[in-house]
Amino acid sequence: MRTVLLTLPFILMANAAFAQAGPNSLAMSCSTARATVQQGGAVIMYSGPDIFDRFVSNVSYCEGNEWTVPAWIPTEDNPHCLVGKRCKEIELNSR
């Protein structure tokens, strides 16, 4: 039991470190962030501590009930960089 209690803080820290893995838009230029999305097709990118989203190059990376909307995020050289698109669920209005 003592070993488990001593090991638990290290496991929790490791999980937090893994959660932060991914490109950080604030550490790259706008053109690099845009190229990262274009080359990857679909990328989880951070734009601050615990702030992240999934960006796609086109609608083929979205689910069948989704479409794309433009995605702007801050980068090292541009506070409103158009990096690609986000998938957004299609909302059907029924009357």
HELIX and SHEET records of a PDB file:
HELIX    1   1 ARG A    2  ALA A   19  1                                  18    
HELIX    2   2 SER A   25  ALA A   27  5                                   3    
HELIX    3   3 CYS A   30  GLY A   40  1                                  11    
HELIX    4   4 VAL A   59  TYR A   61  5                                   3    
SHEET    1   A 2 ALA A  42  GLY A  48  0                                        
SHEET    2   A 2 ILE A  51  VAL A  56 -1                                        
SHEET    1   B 2 GLU A  66  ILE A  73  0                                        
SHEET    2   B 2 CYS A  81  GLU A  89 -1                                        
END                                                                             
